[in-house]
Amino acid sequence: MMRCLINLQETSETNLKNQINAKREERRRIEESELKRLEVKRLRLNNRRYKLSCRSCNNLICKSTHVRSIANSTFVVCDPTVWKRSKIDVREKPTKDHLFTKCAKCLCGQCGNQEWGVIVKYSNCYLPQLAANLFSLEREDLHDQLDEMRIGGDRGRTWQNIQSDYFNIAPINMRNISCGGLGGYTGLGLPLDPSILQQNPYALRQMISSMPPQQIVQLLPLYGSLANRYPEYIPIIIGMLTPDQRYALASSPLIGQYPSILARK
């Protein structure tokens, strides 16, 4: 420490500035070289397409084009059809993180026991977060089979490996959120197939509990058209509403079918 201080005192101001500028220039060249290397790698992986499947039964999870990153550390599926192929285990209590809330485990809907990851609530929407070592990868675009040789198997794989060697992952945006998860009634954010929501009752309850009354008003007529096939479904949804939400629905034509709902405290 003392030697460094002595050297600084003995170095002229001009020489010190030159040394600092030389280090800055060296750092700039290193950063530019790294950016070029990453760009070459990104272009190499740009057209690669993979199928992500259950490691246990080969049930489709999603395509690589539906994977998105949150803060480059959490990787989620933005595909509304994933709810048809999965099921939710809600035996554990939700835990909050600085970016999202982990709500439940996400399991394979076909074999029923292979875990895929967890369901997270992010930006008021529910999305499956995948664990990098809990699924299989299959290349779908044209490729040289030798190019797919990798050291290690699924269990040792990380998302960093996937982004380096398999395919590019874009950061999540609001369009991905509204089109891929269980959330407010926007676009494909709310699946219209009752079988999906019946498999995911926890996500449905959480979704409805956070919806403003005006969105509930839009929600009920959509399911009203399905009431003939699923007569028990609409009362279940209405029963999840808060007193304030039920009061706001008093003028809705659908609510008239269940007047006793409005009297609940």
GUBAKE-744237 format. One record per residue (C-alpha): residue number from 0; residue in one letter; x, y, z. Coordinates in steps of 0.1 Angstrom, whole numbers, padded with zeros to 4 digits, always signed. Example, Ala and Ser with C-alpha at 12.3 -4.5 7.8 and 13.67 -1.06 7.14 Angstrom:
BEGIN
<site seq="0" type="a" xx="+0123" yy="-0045" zz="+0078"/>
<site seq="1" type="s" xx="+0137" yy="-0011" zz="+0071"/>
REM end
This chain:
BEGIN
<site seq="0" type="m" xx="+0000" yy="+0000" zz="+0000"/>
<site seq="1" type="m" xx="+0027" yy="+0025" zz="+0010"/>
<site seq="2" type="r" xx="+0047" yy="+0016" zz="-0022"/>
<site seq="3" type="c" xx="+0017" yy="+0024" zz="-0043"/>
<site seq="4" type="l" xx="+0012" yy="+0058" zz="-0026"/>
<site seq="5" type="i" xx="+0049" yy="+0066" zz="-0030"/>
<site seq="6" type="n" xx="+0047" yy="+0057" zz="-0068"/>
<site seq="7" type="l" xx="+0017" yy="+0079" zz="-0072"/>
<site seq="8" type="q" xx="+0034" yy="+0108" zz="-0055"/>
<site seq="9" type="e" xx="+0065" yy="+0104" zz="-0077"/>
<site seq="10" type="t" xx="+0045" yy="+0101" zz="-0110"/>
<site seq="11" type="s" xx="+0038" yy="+0133" zz="-0128"/>
<site seq="12" type="e" xx="+0002" yy="+0143" zz="-0135"/>
<site seq="13" type="t" xx="+0007" yy="+0139" zz="-0172"/>
<site seq="14" type="n" xx="+0021" yy="+0104" zz="-0169"/>
<site seq="15" type="l" xx="-0007" yy="+0094" zz="-0146"/>
<site seq="16" type="k" xx="-0033" yy="+0106" zz="-0171"/>
<site seq="17" type="n" xx="-0016" yy="+0088" zz="-0199"/>
<site seq="18" type="q" xx="-0016" yy="+0055" zz="-0179"/>
<site seq="19" type="i" xx="-0053" yy="+0059" zz="-0170"/>
<site seq="20" type="n" xx="-0062" yy="+0066" zz="-0207"/>
<site seq="21" type="a" xx="-0042" yy="+0036" zz="-0218"/>
<site seq="22" type="k" xx="-0060" yy="+0014" zz="-0194"/>
<site seq="23" type="r" xx="-0094" yy="+0028" zz="-0206"/>
<site seq="24" type="e" xx="-0085" yy="+0022" zz="-0242"/>
<site seq="25" type="e" xx="-0074" yy="-0014" zz="-0234"/>
<site seq="26" type="r" xx="-0107" yy="-0020" zz="-0216"/>
<site seq="27" type="r" xx="-0126" yy="-0006" zz="-0245"/>
<site seq="28" type="r" xx="-0109" yy="-0029" zz="-0270"/>
<site seq="29" type="i" xx="-0116" yy="-0059" zz="-0247"/>
<site seq="30" type="e" xx="-0153" yy="-0050" zz="-0244"/>
<site seq="31" type="e" xx="-0156" yy="-0045" zz="-0282"/>
<site seq="32" type="s" xx="-0140" yy="-0078" zz="-0288"/>
<site seq="33" type="e" xx="-0163" yy="-0095" zz="-0264"/>
<site seq="34" type="l" xx="-0194" yy="-0079" zz="-0280"/>
<site seq="35" type="k" xx="-0183" yy="-0090" zz="-0314"/>
<site seq="36" type="r" xx="-0178" yy="-0126" zz="-0301"/>
<site seq="37" type="l" xx="-0212" yy="-0126" zz="-0286"/>
<site seq="38" type="e" xx="-0228" yy="-0112" zz="-0318"/>
<site seq="39" type="v" xx="-0212" yy="-0139" zz="-0339"/>
<site seq="40" type="k" xx="-0225" yy="-0166" zz="-0315"/>
<site seq="41" type="r" xx="-0260" yy="-0150" zz="-0314"/>
<site seq="42" type="l" xx="-0261" yy="-0150" zz="-0352"/>
<site seq="43" type="r" xx="-0250" yy="-0186" zz="-0353"/>
<site seq="44" type="l" xx="-0278" yy="-0196" zz="-0330"/>
<site seq="45" type="n" xx="-0304" yy="-0173" zz="-0344"/>
<site seq="46" type="n" xx="-0322" yy="-0198" zz="-0367"/>
<site seq="47" type="r" xx="-0321" yy="-0228" zz="-0344"/>
<site seq="48" type="r" xx="-0354" yy="-0242" zz="-0333"/>
<site seq="49" type="y" xx="-0358" yy="-0268" zz="-0305"/>
<site seq="50" type="k" xx="-0386" yy="-0287" zz="-0289"/>
<site seq="51" type="l" xx="-0386" yy="-0288" zz="-0251"/>
<site seq="52" type="s" xx="-0402" yy="-0321" zz="-0238"/>
<site seq="53" type="c" xx="-0408" yy="-0338" zz="-0205"/>
<site seq="54" type="r" xx="-0378" yy="-0358" zz="-0195"/>
<site seq="55" type="s" xx="-0399" yy="-0386" zz="-0182"/>
<site seq="56" type="c" xx="-0426" yy="-0392" zz="-0209"/>
<site seq="57" type="n" xx="-0416" yy="-0369" zz="-0238"/>
<site seq="58" type="n" xx="-0447" yy="-0348" zz="-0235"/>
<site seq="59" type="l" xx="-0443" yy="-0315" zz="-0253"/>
<site seq="60" type="i" xx="-0437" yy="-0285" zz="-0230"/>
<site seq="61" type="c" xx="-0431" yy="-0258" zz="-0255"/>
<site seq="62" type="k" xx="-0410" yy="-0247" zz="-0285"/>
<site seq="63" type="s" xx="-0378" yy="-0227" zz="-0280"/>
<site seq="64" type="t" xx="-0394" yy="-0197" zz="-0296"/>
<site seq="65" type="h" xx="-0418" yy="-0195" zz="-0266"/>
<site seq="66" type="v" xx="-0391" yy="-0192" zz="-0240"/>
<site seq="67" type="r" xx="-0383" yy="-0157" zz="-0226"/>
<site seq="68" type="s" xx="-0360" yy="-0144" zz="-0199"/>
<site seq="69" type="i" xx="-0367" yy="-0122" zz="-0170"/>
<site seq="70" type="a" xx="-0336" yy="-0101" zz="-0160"/>
<site seq="71" type="n" xx="-0315" yy="-0128" zz="-0178"/>
<site seq="72" type="s" xx="-0318" yy="-0150" zz="-0147"/>
<site seq="73" type="t" xx="-0353" yy="-0165" zz="-0148"/>
<site seq="74" type="f" xx="-0367" yy="-0183" zz="-0178"/>
<site seq="75" type="v" xx="-0404" yy="-0187" zz="-0184"/>
<site seq="76" type="v" xx="-0428" yy="-0201" zz="-0210"/>
<site seq="77" type="c" xx="-0449" yy="-0176" zz="-0229"/>
<site seq="78" type="d" xx="-0473" yy="-0200" zz="-0247"/>
<site seq="79" type="p" xx="-0510" yy="-0201" zz="-0237"/>
<site seq="80" type="t" xx="-0513" yy="-0238" zz="-0248"/>
<site seq="81" type="v" xx="-0487" yy="-0249" zz="-0221"/>
<site seq="82" type="w" xx="-0516" yy="-0250" zz="-0195"/>
<site seq="83" type="k" xx="-0532" yy="-0278" zz="-0215"/>
<site seq="84" type="r" xx="-0501" yy="-0300" zz="-0211"/>
<site seq="85" type="s" xx="-0492" yy="-0292" zz="-0175"/>
<site seq="86" type="k" xx="-0507" yy="-0295" zz="-0140"/>
<site seq="87" type="i" xx="-0501" yy="-0275" zz="-0108"/>
<site seq="88" type="d" xx="-0492" yy="-0288" zz="-0074"/>
<site seq="89" type="v" xx="-0501" yy="-0261" zz="-0048"/>
<site seq="90" type="r" xx="-0491" yy="-0280" zz="-0016"/>
<site seq="91" type="e" xx="-0464" yy="-0255" zz="-0009"/>
<site seq="92" type="k" xx="-0470" yy="-0219" zz="+0003"/>
<site seq="93" type="p" xx="-0462" yy="-0191" zz="-0021"/>
<site seq="94" type="t" xx="-0428" yy="-0174" zz="-0016"/>
<site seq="95" type="k" xx="-0419" yy="-0139" zz="-0027"/>
<site seq="96" type="d" xx="-0388" yy="-0129" zz="-0045"/>
<site seq="97" type="h" xx="-0376" yy="-0094" zz="-0055"/>
<site seq="98" type="l" xx="-0390" yy="-0099" zz="-0091"/>
<site seq="99" type="f" xx="-0419" yy="-0123" zz="-0087"/>
<site seq="100" type="t" xx="-0438" yy="-0147" zz="-0064"/>
<site seq="101" type="k" xx="-0433" yy="-0185" zz="-0067"/>
<site seq="102" type="c" xx="-0469" yy="-0198" zz="-0064"/>
<site seq="103" type="a" xx="-0468" yy="-0236" zz="-0070"/>
<site seq="104" type="k" xx="-0449" yy="-0264" zz="-0087"/>
<site seq="105" type="c" xx="-0454" yy="-0270" zz="-0124"/>
<site seq="106" type="l" xx="-0457" yy="-0307" zz="-0133"/>
<site seq="107" type="c" xx="-0462" yy="-0327" zz="-0165"/>
<site seq="108" type="g" xx="-0499" yy="-0331" zz="-0173"/>
<site seq="109" type="q" xx="-0493" yy="-0365" zz="-0190"/>
<site seq="110" type="c" xx="-0471" yy="-0386" zz="-0167"/>
<site seq="111" type="g" xx="-0482" yy="-0365" zz="-0136"/>
<site seq="112" type="n" xx="-0450" yy="-0368" zz="-0116"/>
<site seq="113" type="q" xx="-0422" yy="-0352" zz="-0136"/>
<site seq="114" type="e" xx="-0415" yy="-0317" zz="-0123"/>
<site seq="115" type="w" xx="-0409" yy="-0290" zz="-0149"/>
<site seq="116" type="g" xx="-0403" yy="-0260" zz="-0126"/>
<site seq="117" type="v" xx="-0426" yy="-0236" zz="-0107"/>
<site seq="118" type="i" xx="-0454" yy="-0212" zz="-0115"/>
<site seq="119" type="v" xx="-0444" yy="-0176" zz="-0109"/>
<site seq="120" type="k" xx="-0465" yy="-0145" zz="-0106"/>
<site seq="121" type="y" xx="-0448" yy="-0117" zz="-0126"/>
<site seq="122" type="s" xx="-0463" yy="-0084" zz="-0135"/>
<site seq="123" type="n" xx="-0497" yy="-0096" zz="-0123"/>
<site seq="124" type="c" xx="-0496" yy="-0127" zz="-0146"/>
<site seq="125" type="y" xx="-0489" yy="-0164" zz="-0140"/>
<site seq="126" type="l" xx="-0461" yy="-0180" zz="-0160"/>
<site seq="127" type="p" xx="-0443" yy="-0214" zz="-0159"/>
<site seq="128" type="q" xx="-0407" yy="-0210" zz="-0149"/>
<site seq="129" type="l" xx="-0387" yy="-0239" zz="-0163"/>
<site seq="130" type="a" xx="-0357" yy="-0256" zz="-0146"/>
<site seq="131" type="a" xx="-0329" yy="-0260" zz="-0172"/>
<site seq="132" type="n" xx="-0321" yy="-0296" zz="-0161"/>
<site seq="133" type="l" xx="-0357" yy="-0309" zz="-0160"/>
<site seq="134" type="f" xx="-0365" yy="-0312" zz="-0197"/>
<site seq="135" type="s" xx="-0351" yy="-0327" zz="-0229"/>
<site seq="136" type="l" xx="-0341" yy="-0308" zz="-0260"/>
<site seq="137" type="e" xx="-0347" yy="-0320" zz="-0296"/>
<site seq="138" type="r" xx="-0335" yy="-0300" zz="-0326"/>
<site seq="139" type="e" xx="-0363" yy="-0293" zz="-0351"/>
<site seq="140" type="d" xx="-0346" yy="-0273" zz="-0379"/>
<site seq="141" type="l" xx="-0322" yy="-0287" zz="-0405"/>
<site seq="142" type="h" xx="-0289" yy="-0294" zz="-0390"/>
<site seq="143" type="d" xx="-0258" yy="-0315" zz="-0390"/>
<site seq="144" type="q" xx="-0262" yy="-0343" zz="-0364"/>
<site seq="145" type="l" xx="-0225" yy="-0340" zz="-0354"/>
<site seq="146" type="d" xx="-0232" yy="-0304" zz="-0344"/>
<site seq="147" type="e" xx="-0255" yy="-0316" zz="-0317"/>
<site seq="148" type="m" xx="-0229" yy="-0335" zz="-0297"/>
<site seq="149" type="r" xx="-0226" yy="-0320" zz="-0262"/>
<site seq="150" type="i" xx="-0206" yy="-0329" zz="-0231"/>
<site seq="151" type="g" xx="-0229" yy="-0340" zz="-0202"/>
<site seq="152" type="g" xx="-0266" yy="-0347" zz="-0201"/>
<site seq="153" type="d" xx="-0298" yy="-0329" zz="-0191"/>
<site seq="154" type="r" xx="-0290" yy="-0330" zz="-0154"/>
<site seq="155" type="g" xx="-0259" yy="-0308" zz="-0156"/>
<site seq="156" type="r" xx="-0273" yy="-0283" zz="-0180"/>
<site seq="157" type="t" xx="-0279" yy="-0247" zz="-0171"/>
<site seq="158" type="w" xx="-0296" yy="-0218" zz="-0189"/>
<site seq="159" type="q" xx="-0262" yy="-0203" zz="-0195"/>
<site seq="160" type="n" xx="-0253" yy="-0234" zz="-0214"/>
<site seq="161" type="i" xx="-0285" yy="-0233" zz="-0234"/>
<site seq="162" type="q" xx="-0280" yy="-0197" zz="-0244"/>
<site seq="163" type="s" xx="-0243" yy="-0204" zz="-0253"/>
<site seq="164" type="d" xx="-0248" yy="-0237" zz="-0273"/>
<site seq="165" type="y" xx="-0284" yy="-0242" zz="-0282"/>
<site seq="166" type="f" xx="-0307" yy="-0212" zz="-0290"/>
<site seq="167" type="n" xx="-0311" yy="-0175" zz="-0283"/>
<site seq="168" type="i" xx="-0336" yy="-0164" zz="-0257"/>
<site seq="169" type="a" xx="-0352" yy="-0129" zz="-0260"/>
<site seq="170" type="p" xx="-0361" yy="-0108" zz="-0229"/>
<site seq="171" type="i" xx="-0398" yy="-0108" zz="-0219"/>
<site seq="172" type="n" xx="-0420" yy="-0079" zz="-0229"/>
<site seq="173" type="m" xx="-0456" yy="-0069" zz="-0221"/>
<site seq="174" type="r" xx="-0469" yy="-0086" zz="-0253"/>
<site seq="175" type="n" xx="-0453" yy="-0119" zz="-0242"/>
<site seq="176" type="i" xx="-0469" yy="-0115" zz="-0208"/>
<site seq="177" type="s" xx="-0504" yy="-0108" zz="-0221"/>
<site seq="178" type="c" xx="-0503" yy="-0136" zz="-0247"/>
<site seq="179" type="g" xx="-0486" yy="-0163" zz="-0227"/>
<site seq="180" type="g" xx="-0498" yy="-0164" zz="-0191"/>
<site seq="181" type="l" xx="-0528" yy="-0166" zz="-0169"/>
<site seq="182" type="g" xx="-0536" yy="-0130" zz="-0162"/>
<site seq="183" type="g" xx="-0560" yy="-0102" zz="-0167"/>
<site seq="184" type="y" xx="-0585" yy="-0104" zz="-0196"/>
<site seq="185" type="t" xx="-0562" yy="-0091" zz="-0224"/>
<site seq="186" type="g" xx="-0558" yy="-0109" zz="-0257"/>
<site seq="187" type="l" xx="-0548" yy="-0145" zz="-0251"/>
<site seq="188" type="g" xx="-0539" yy="-0139" zz="-0215"/>
<site seq="189" type="l" xx="-0571" yy="-0156" zz="-0203"/>
<site seq="190" type="p" xx="-0575" yy="-0191" zz="-0218"/>
<site seq="191" type="l" xx="-0611" yy="-0197" zz="-0229"/>
<site seq="192" type="d" xx="-0610" yy="-0234" zz="-0226"/>
<site seq="193" type="p" xx="-0626" yy="-0244" zz="-0192"/>
<site seq="194" type="s" xx="-0605" yy="-0276" zz="-0191"/>
<site seq="195" type="i" xx="-0574" yy="-0255" zz="-0188"/>
<site seq="196" type="l" xx="-0586" yy="-0236" zz="-0158"/>
<site seq="197" type="q" xx="-0601" yy="-0267" zz="-0142"/>
<site seq="198" type="q" xx="-0566" yy="-0282" zz="-0142"/>
<site seq="199" type="n" xx="-0552" yy="-0250" zz="-0127"/>
<site seq="200" type="p" xx="-0577" yy="-0239" zz="-0100"/>
<site seq="201" type="y" xx="-0551" yy="-0222" zz="-0079"/>
<site seq="202" type="a" xx="-0540" yy="-0199" zz="-0108"/>
<site seq="203" type="l" xx="-0577" yy="-0192" zz="-0116"/>
<site seq="204" type="r" xx="-0585" yy="-0182" zz="-0080"/>
<site seq="205" type="q" xx="-0555" yy="-0159" zz="-0078"/>
<site seq="206" type="m" xx="-0562" yy="-0144" zz="-0112"/>
<site seq="207" type="i" xx="-0599" yy="-0136" zz="-0103"/>
<site seq="208" type="s" xx="-0591" yy="-0123" zz="-0069"/>
<site seq="209" type="s" xx="-0568" yy="-0096" zz="-0084"/>
<site seq="210" type="m" xx="-0591" yy="-0086" zz="-0113"/>
<site seq="211" type="p" xx="-0609" yy="-0053" zz="-0112"/>
<site seq="212" type="p" xx="-0647" yy="-0054" zz="-0114"/>
<site seq="213" type="q" xx="-0648" yy="-0041" zz="-0150"/>
<site seq="214" type="q" xx="-0627" yy="-0070" zz="-0162"/>
<site seq="215" type="i" xx="-0649" yy="-0095" zz="-0143"/>
<site seq="216" type="v" xx="-0679" yy="-0080" zz="-0162"/>
<site seq="217" type="q" xx="-0661" yy="-0089" zz="-0194"/>
<site seq="218" type="l" xx="-0651" yy="-0123" zz="-0181"/>
<site seq="219" type="l" xx="-0684" yy="-0137" zz="-0172"/>
<site seq="220" type="p" xx="-0703" yy="-0134" zz="-0205"/>
<site seq="221" type="l" xx="-0674" yy="-0152" zz="-0222"/>
<site seq="222" type="y" xx="-0679" yy="-0182" zz="-0200"/>
<site seq="223" type="g" xx="-0717" yy="-0177" zz="-0201"/>
<site seq="224" type="s" xx="-0717" yy="-0191" zz="-0236"/>
<site seq="225" type="l" xx="-0702" yy="-0223" zz="-0223"/>
<site seq="226" type="a" xx="-0727" yy="-0227" zz="-0194"/>
<site seq="227" type="n" xx="-0748" yy="-0253" zz="-0213"/>
<site seq="228" type="r" xx="-0718" yy="-0276" zz="-0215"/>
<site seq="229" type="y" xx="-0704" yy="-0267" zz="-0181"/>
<site seq="230" type="p" xx="-0734" yy="-0256" zz="-0159"/>
<site seq="231" type="e" xx="-0714" yy="-0259" zz="-0127"/>
<site seq="232" type="y" xx="-0686" yy="-0238" zz="-0139"/>
<site seq="233" type="i" xx="-0701" yy="-0203" zz="-0138"/>
<site seq="234" type="p" xx="-0713" yy="-0205" zz="-0102"/>
<site seq="235" type="i" xx="-0678" yy="-0216" zz="-0091"/>
<site seq="236" type="i" xx="-0663" yy="-0185" zz="-0107"/>
<site seq="237" type="i" xx="-0689" yy="-0161" zz="-0093"/>
<site seq="238" type="g" xx="-0684" yy="-0177" zz="-0059"/>
<site seq="239" type="m" xx="-0648" yy="-0166" zz="-0060"/>
<site seq="240" type="l" xx="-0657" yy="-0130" zz="-0063"/>
<site seq="241" type="t" xx="-0653" yy="-0105" zz="-0034"/>
<site seq="242" type="p" xx="-0685" yy="-0087" zz="-0021"/>
<site seq="243" type="d" xx="-0674" yy="-0055" zz="-0040"/>
<site seq="244" type="q" xx="-0669" yy="-0074" zz="-0072"/>
<site seq="245" type="r" xx="-0703" yy="-0091" zz="-0069"/>
<site seq="246" type="y" xx="-0719" yy="-0057" zz="-0062"/>
<site seq="247" type="a" xx="-0704" yy="-0043" zz="-0093"/>
<site seq="248" type="l" xx="-0719" yy="-0072" zz="-0113"/>
<site seq="249" type="a" xx="-0754" yy="-0066" zz="-0101"/>
<site seq="250" type="s" xx="-0764" yy="-0052" zz="-0135"/>
<site seq="251" type="s" xx="-0748" yy="-0080" zz="-0155"/>
<site seq="252" type="p" xx="-0774" yy="-0103" zz="-0173"/>
<site seq="253" type="l" xx="-0754" yy="-0134" zz="-0163"/>
<site seq="254" type="i" xx="-0755" yy="-0126" zz="-0126"/>
<site seq="255" type="g" xx="-0793" yy="-0127" zz="-0127"/>
<site seq="256" type="q" xx="-0791" yy="-0165" zz="-0131"/>
<site seq="257" type="y" xx="-0776" yy="-0167" zz="-0096"/>
<site seq="258" type="p" xx="-0793" yy="-0141" zz="-0074"/>
<site seq="259" type="s" xx="-0782" yy="-0158" zz="-0042"/>
<site seq="260" type="i" xx="-0746" yy="-0150" zz="-0050"/>
<site seq="261" type="l" xx="-0752" yy="-0113" zz="-0045"/>
<site seq="262" type="a" xx="-0766" yy="-0119" zz="-0010"/>
<site seq="263" type="r" xx="-0733" yy="-0135" zz="+0002"/>
<site seq="264" type="k" xx="-0713" yy="-0116" zz="+0028"/>
REM end
